[in-house]
Amino acid sequence: MKNQTAGETPHLQKTLGPWMLWGLGVGYVISGEYFGWNLGLPVGGTGGLMVAFALVTVMYIAFVLSYTELACAIPRAGGGFVYALRGLGRFGGFLTGVAQLLEFVFAPPAIAMALGAYAATNWPQLDARMVAVLSMTMFTALNLWGVKQTAVFELIITVLAVGELLLFLGITAPHVRLENLTHNAWPAGWWGIIPALPFAVWFYLAIEGVANAAEEARRPQRDVLLGFGSALATLVILAGGVLICAVGVGGWEKVVWSPDDLHMVNNQLIPITGASPVDKPLPLALGQVLSQNHPLFQLLIGVGGLGLICSLNGILFAAGRAVFEMGRAGYLPGFLGRIHSQSSAPWGALMTNWAIGCLSIYLLDTGALITISAMAAVLLYVLSMESLVRLRRLEPTLERPYKVPFYPLLPRVAQFLSSFVLIAMLWENSGRGDNWLSITEKFLLCLGIAIAYYLLFVAGRSSATHETQPASAL
């Protein structure tokens, strides 16, 4: 890439093939199989979380098949932001971009906190939050080093993390019992499905980040389709297997709380007063079938952070591209749209995401970060599906190398399910949070601040030149 000069629109290098995109897609998400999902069990039980998982899986299949059409037709780093600019106009594009930013900016600190908890388990003398900040710093530095280095690292770690999950499934599957899946499966009744939804979304959250790497794909019209499709198929198999095997070896309670925090009351496992759910369900499940001295247990625990590292690095990559595109288009301060002349990394966006993420580690807990990210994600899905439908009408001649099957059924199914999940999460979390604000209020406050910024600093500007151009003209 040549050095960026004054007045020149910055462009990212085309270095990624379908395997790299598969690695990014699976890597963005795979931490969702390692932690976070188990926080849906206390509120929904096995039954509530499994129904939520099935509903969310259908939503993601419909969404990815539809979103891929947009990514192949308009391969730009901004993903949903760019599609909505063309389909929904300036405010619709801005709101979609903000939803994407909230998802990608709040997910990394949640993952970093889980990585800190993992490290503190093995080395109790470590401070978990400090490890989280250090993790954010290290992988932001890797992203600043360069695109290809980041993607190669992501692919290698993703393959190892997938292998680790397959080994976990192979060890635990023979010990799965139906009675463990059905015992106390509905502690909150059918209503438990609703609060379990954000944790089911966590199984797949951020897979749409593949679209943010489309501008850096060597052959985006082909590579994005292959990368998206293979990543989703991999994640559906892994997520379903992990949920069944982890819970099936001993019941859902044993992958939520540590053994020392549980006691039996009326044939039910109940946590002791003050016990907190933990961020390591896989070690808890594995510890029920292997002794802690077993070589396989030591192997899996020793490399147990691979999935977390994958997603932390990958989502930082996608977040940098999302913020970069909004800065490049003039919807955020201009320095966010700058590229380093040697590494081609969007340095302004990456450093800003790092600062916000480190601050979030000390202000919010893991559950709140996951829920806010999930709310933002499904808002992005709702708006992106509307963009797809509008673009079919507004730009019928736009080159679409791939078209979603069963149009408009699949986009509308994805949009309907996303809307349902969003409304359910907003309602359910309106009373959850600290004494300051509920989680819903925090999410709405973020949107309100963003809208105020748009009205004060963006609405009165003339549109950027490249906003309405076809991707081929960029």
C-alpha positions in Angstrom: 0.0 0.0 0.0 1.3 3.5 -0.8 1.5 6.0 1.9 -1.7 8.0 2.5 -1.4 11.6 1.4 -3.4 14.6 2.2 -6.8 14.6 0.6 -6.5 10.9 -0.4 -9.2 8.5 0.6 -7.6 5.8 2.7 -8.0 2.2 1.5 -7.2 -1.1 3.2 -5.0 -3.8 1.7 -6.5 -6.9 0.0 -4.7 -9.7 1.7 -7.4 -12.1 2.9 -8.6 -15.4 1.3 -11.6 -17.7 2.3 -9.5 -19.6 4.9 -8.5 -16.4 6.6 -12.2 -15.2 6.6 -13.3 -18.5 8.0 -10.6 -18.1 10.7 -11.8 -14.6 11.5 -15.5 -15.6 11.4 -15.0 -18.5 13.8 -12.5 -16.7 15.8 -14.8 -13.7 16.4 -17.4 -15.9 18.0 -15.7 -19.0 19.5 -15.2 -17.5 22.9 -19.0 -17.7 23.1 -18.6 -21.5 23.4 -16.0 -21.1 26.2 -17.9 -18.8 28.5 -20.8 -16.5 28.9 -23.5 -18.8 27.7 -23.7 -20.5 31.1 -24.9 -17.2 32.6 -28.2 -18.0 30.9 -28.7 -21.2 32.9 -29.6 -19.6 36.3 -32.3 -17.5 34.7 -33.6 -20.1 32.2 -32.4 -23.5 33.1 -31.4 -26.1 30.5 -34.9 -25.9 28.9 -35.0 -22.2 28.7 -31.5 -21.8 27.3 -32.0 -24.6 24.8 -35.2 -23.1 23.4 -33.5 -19.7 23.3 -30.5 -21.3 21.5 -32.7 -23.0 18.9 -34.6 -19.7 18.3 -31.4 -17.7 18.0 -29.8 -20.3 15.7 -32.6 -20.0 13.2 -32.3 -16.2 13.4 -28.6 -16.4 12.7 -28.9 -18.8 9.8 -31.5 -16.5 8.2 -29.4 -13.4 9.0 -26.1 -14.7 7.7 -27.6 -16.0 4.4 -29.1 -12.6 3.9 -26.2 -10.4 5.2 -23.8 -12.2 2.8 -25.7 -10.7 -0.1 -24.9 -7.2 1.1 -21.3 -8.1 2.0 -20.6 -9.5 -1.5 -22.4 -6.6 -3.3 -20.8 -3.8 -1.2 -17.5 -5.1 0.1 -16.5 -2.3 2.5 -14.9 -2.2 6.0 -18.0 -0.6 7.6 -20.3 -3.5 7.1 -23.9 -2.7 8.2 -23.1 1.0 8.4 -22.2 1.2 4.7 -25.2 -0.9 3.6 -27.6 1.2 5.7 -26.2 4.5 4.3 -27.3 3.4 0.8 -30.5 1.7 1.8 -31.8 3.8 4.7 -30.2 7.2 4.3 -27.8 9.1 6.5 -29.6 8.8 9.8 -30.4 5.2 9.3 -26.8 4.5 8.3 -25.5 6.3 11.3 -27.8 4.5 13.7 -26.8 1.2 12.2 -23.2 2.1 12.5 -23.7 3.0 16.2 -25.4 -0.3 16.9 -22.4 -2.1 15.3 -19.9 0.0 17.3 -21.7 -0.8 20.6 -21.6 -4.5 19.8 -18.0 -4.6 18.8 -16.7 -2.1 21.4 -18.3 -3.7 24.4 -17.7 -7.4 23.5 -13.9 -7.3 23.8 -13.8 -6.1 27.4 -16.3 -8.9 28.4 -13.9 -11.4 26.8 -10.9 -9.9 28.4 -12.5 -10.1 31.8 -13.2 -13.8 31.2 -9.6 -14.2 30.2 -8.6 -12.4 33.4 -10.8 -14.7 35.5 -9.2 -17.8 33.7 -5.7 -16.5 34.6 -6.6 -15.7 38.2 -7.9 -19.3 38.6 -4.6 -20.8 37.6 -2.5 -18.0 39.3 -4.6 -16.6 42.3 -2.1 -13.9 43.0 -3.0 -12.1 39.7 -5.6 -9.4 39.6 -8.2 -10.4 37.0 -9.0 -6.9 35.9 -5.4 -6.0 35.4 -4.9 -9.2 33.3 -8.0 -8.0 31.3 -6.4 -4.6 30.6 -3.1 -6.2 29.7 -4.9 -8.6 27.3 -6.6 -5.6 25.6 -3.3 -3.9 25.3 -1.4 -6.9 23.8 -4.0 -7.7 21.2 -4.5 -4.1 20.2 -0.8 -3.9 19.7 -1.0 -7.0 17.5 -3.7 -5.4 15.4 -1.6 -2.2 15.1 1.3 -4.4 13.8 -0.5 -5.3 10.6 -3.5 -6.8 8.9 -1.8 -10.0 7.6 0.0 -10.7 10.8 -3.3 -10.4 12.7 -5.2 -12.6 10.3 -2.5 -15.3 10.3 -2.3 -15.3 14.1 -6.1 -15.5 14.2 -6.3 -18.5 11.8 -3.7 -20.5 13.8 -5.3 -19.8 17.1 -8.8 -20.5 15.7 -7.7 -23.9 14.4 -6.2 -24.8 17.8 -9.3 -23.5 19.7 -11.6 -25.6 17.4 -9.4 -28.6 18.1 -9.6 -28.0 21.8 -13.4 -27.9 21.7 -13.6 -31.1 19.6 -11.3 -32.8 22.2 -13.7 -31.5 25.0 -16.7 -32.9 23.1 -14.9 -36.2 22.6 -14.1 -36.5 26.3 -17.5 -35.5 27.7 -19.9 -36.9 25.2 -19.7 -40.5 26.5 -20.7 -39.2 30.0 -23.8 -37.3 28.9 -27.0 -38.5 30.5 -30.5 -37.5 29.6 -31.5 -37.2 33.2 -28.9 -34.5 33.7 -30.4 -32.5 30.8 -34.0 -32.8 32.0 -33.5 -32.5 35.8 -34.7 -29.1 37.0 -34.7 -28.0 33.3 -37.3 -25.2 33.8 -36.6 -23.4 37.1 -38.4 -20.3 35.8 -40.9 -22.1 33.6 -41.4 -21.1 30.0 -40.8 -17.6 31.0 -37.1 -18.5 31.5 -36.6 -18.4 27.7 -36.7 -14.6 27.7 -33.9 -13.8 30.1 -31.8 -16.6 28.5 -31.9 -14.9 25.0 -28.9 -12.6 25.3 -26.7 -15.5 26.4 -27.9 -17.6 23.5 -27.0 -14.7 21.2 -23.5 -14.8 22.8 -23.0 -18.2 21.1 -22.9 -16.5 17.7 -22.4 -12.8 18.5 -20.0 -10.9 16.1 -20.0 -13.4 13.2 -21.2 -10.6 11.1 -17.7 -9.1 11.5 -16.7 -11.2 8.5 -18.4 -8.5 6.4 -16.1 -5.8 7.9 -13.1 -7.7 6.5 -14.7 -7.8 3.0 -12.7 -4.8 1.7 -9.5 -6.7 2.6 -10.6 -9.9 0.8 -8.7 -10.7 -2.4 -11.9 -11.8 -4.2 -14.7 -10.5 -2.0 -17.6 -11.7 -4.1 -16.4 -15.3 -3.8 -14.3 -15.4 -0.6 -16.9 -13.7 1.7 -19.6 -16.2 0.7 -17.2 -19.1 1.5 -15.9 -17.6 4.7 -19.3 -16.7 6.0 -21.0 -20.0 5.2 -18.3 -22.2 6.5 -17.9 -20.2 9.7 -21.6 -20.4 10.5 -21.7 -24.1 9.9 -18.7 -24.7 12.2 -20.2 -22.6 14.9 -23.7 -24.2 14.9 -22.1 -27.7 15.4 -19.7 -26.5 18.1 -22.2 -24.4 20.0 -24.9 -27.2 20.1 -22.3 -29.8 21.1 -20.8 -27.7 23.9 -24.3 -26.9 25.3 -25.4 -30.5 25.4 -22.1 -32.0 26.6 -21.3 -29.4 29.2 -24.7 -29.6 30.9 -25.3 -33.3 30.2 -22.4 -34.6 32.4 -23.8 -33.4 35.6 -26.7 -30.9 35.3 -26.7 -27.2 34.6 -26.0 -26.1 38.2 -22.5 -27.6 38.0 -21.4 -25.5 35.1 -22.6 -22.2 36.7 -21.2 -22.3 40.2 -18.0 -23.8 41.6 -18.4 -27.2 43.5 -17.6 -25.5 46.8 -20.5 -23.0 46.3 -23.2 -25.7 45.9 -25.1 -27.7 48.5 -28.1 -30.1 48.2 -31.6 -29.0 49.4 -34.7 -31.1 48.8 -32.9 -33.0 46.0 -31.9 -29.7 44.3 -28.4 -28.2 44.0 -28.6 -24.7 45.5 -25.8 -22.1 45.5 -24.7 -20.9 49.0 -25.7 -17.3 49.8 -23.5 -14.8 48.1 -22.1 -17.3 45.5 -21.4 -15.8 42.1 -21.6 -17.6 38.7 -18.2 -18.3 37.2 -16.8 -17.6 33.7 -15.4 -21.1 33.1 -18.1 -23.7 32.4 -15.9 -26.0 30.4 -13.4 -26.7 33.2 -16.3 -27.2 35.6 -17.8 -29.8 33.2 -14.5 -31.5 32.5 -13.7 -31.7 36.2 -16.7 -34.0 36.6 -15.3 -36.7 34.3 -11.6 -36.3 34.8 -9.4 -35.8 37.8 -7.5 -32.5 37.9 -4.3 -34.5 37.7 -5.3 -36.2 34.5 -3.0 -35.2 31.5 -6.0 -34.3 29.3 -7.5 -32.1 32.0 -4.2 -30.4 32.4 -3.8 -30.0 28.7 -7.3 -28.5 28.2 -7.0 -26.2 31.2 -3.5 -25.2 30.2 -4.6 -24.0 26.8 -8.2 -23.1 27.9 -7.7 -19.5 27.0 -7.3 -20.1 23.3 -11.0 -19.5 22.4 -11.0 -16.3 24.5 -7.8 -15.1 22.7 -9.4 -15.8 19.3 -12.4 -13.7 20.0 -10.6 -10.9 21.7 -8.1 -10.5 18.9 -10.8 -11.0 16.2 -13.4 -8.7 17.5 -10.7 -6.0 18.1 -9.9 -6.5 14.4 -13.6 -6.1 13.3 -14.2 -3.2 15.7 -11.3 -1.3 14.3 -12.7 -1.6 10.8 -16.2 -0.5 11.9 -15.0 2.6 13.7 -12.5 3.3 10.8 -15.3 3.3 8.2 -17.4 5.8 10.2 -14.4 8.1 10.6 -13.5 7.8 6.9 -17.1 8.7 5.9 -17.1 11.7 8.2 -19.7 10.4 10.7 -17.1 10.3 13.5 -14.0 12.5 14.1 -11.6 12.3 11.2 -8.6 10.8 13.0 -10.6 7.6 13.4 -10.5 7.2 9.7 -6.7 7.3 9.4 -4.5 4.4 8.4 -0.9 3.8 9.4 1.3 4.3 6.3 3.4 1.2 6.9 1.2 -1.3 8.7 -2.1 -0.3 6.9 -3.8 -0.6 10.4 -6.6 1.8 11.3 -4.6 3.1 14.2 -7.0 5.9 15.4 -9.9 3.5 15.6 -7.9 0.7 17.3 -6.5 3.0 20.0 -9.9 4.6 20.7 -11.5 1.1 21.1 -8.7 0.1 23.4 -9.3 3.1 25.7 -13.1 2.6 25.8 -12.6 -1.1 26.5 -10.2 -0.6 29.3 -12.5 1.9 30.9 -15.5 -0.6 30.6 -13.5 -3.3 32.4 -13.6 -1.2 35.6 -17.2 0.2 35.1 -19.3 -2.8 34.0 -19.5 -6.5 34.9 -19.3 -9.4 32.4 -23.1 -10.0 32.3 -23.8 -6.3 31.6 -21.2 -6.1 28.8 -22.6 -9.3 27.2 -26.2 -8.1 27.4 -25.4 -4.6 25.9 -23.4 -6.2 23.1 -26.3 -8.6 22.4 -28.8 -5.7 22.3 -26.7 -3.7 19.9 -26.2 -6.8 17.7 -29.8 -7.6 17.2 -30.6 -3.9 16.6 -27.9 -4.1 13.9 -29.6 -7.1 12.4 -33.0 -5.5 12.3 -31.7 -2.4 10.5 -29.4 -4.4 8.1 -32.3 -6.6 6.9 -34.3 -3.5 6.2 -31.4 -2.1 4.2 -31.3 -5.3 2.1 -34.9 -5.0 1.2 -34.7 -1.3 0.5 -31.6 -1.7 -1.7 -33.4 -4.4 -3.8 -36.0 -1.7 -4.6 -33.7 1.4 -4.8 -30.8 -0.2 -6.7 -32.2 -3.2 -8.8 -29.1 -3.0 -11.1 -26.5 -3.3 -8.3 -24.3 -6.2 -9.1 -25.1 -9.0 -6.7 -22.8 -11.9 -7.2 -24.7 -13.8 -4.5 -28.5 -13.4 -3.8 -30.2 -14.7 -0.7 -32.5 -17.7 -1.4 -36.2 -17.5 -0.7 -36.2 -13.6 -0.9 -37.9 -11.8 0.9 -38.8 -14.6 3.3 -35.3 -15.2 4.9 -34.5 -11.5 5.4 -37.9 -10.9 7.0 -37.6 -14.0 9.2 -34.2 -12.7 10.4 -35.7 -9.3 11.0 -38.8 -10.5 12.8 -36.8 -12.8 15.1 -34.2 -10.1 15.8 -37.0 -7.6 16.6 -38.5 -10.1 19.0 -35.2 -10.8 20.7 -34.4 -7.1 21.0 -37.8 -6.2 22.6 -37.6 -9.2 25.0 -34.1 -8.2 26.1 -35.0 -4.5 26.6 -38.1 -5.4 28.6 -36.4 -8.1 30.7 -33.3 -6.0 31.5 -35.2 -2.8 32.3 -35.0 -3.7 36.0 -31.6 -5.3 36.0 -28.5 -3.4 36.8 -26.9 -1.4 39.6 -28.3 1.4 41.7 -27.3 3.9 39.0 -29.0 2.6 35.8 -30.5 -0.6 34.6 -28.8 -2.4 31.7 -31.6 -1.3 29.4 -31.2 2.3 30.5 -27.5 2.1 29.9 -28.0 0.8 26.4 -30.6 3.5 25.6 -28.4 6.2 27.1 -25.6 5.2 24.7 -28.0 5.4 21.8 -29.3 8.8 23.0 -25.8 10.2 23.3 -25.0 9.0 19.8 -28.2 10.6 18.3 -27.4 13.9 20.1 -23.9 13.7 18.5 -25.5 13.2 15.1 -27.9 16.1 15.4 -25.2 18.5 16.7 -22.2 17.5 14.5 -23.2 15.4 11.6 -26.8 16.3 10.4 -25.8 19.7 9.1 -22.9 18.6 7.0 -23.0 17.9 3.4 -22.8 14.2 2.5 -19.4 12.6 2.0 -18.7 11.9 -1.7 -18.3 8.2 -1.4 -21.4 7.5 0.6 -23.7 6.8 -2.3 -21.2 5.5 -4.8 -21.3 1.8 -5.9 -18.5 -0.2 -4.3 -16.8 -0.6 -7.7 -16.3 3.1 -7.8 -14.6 3.4 -4.5 
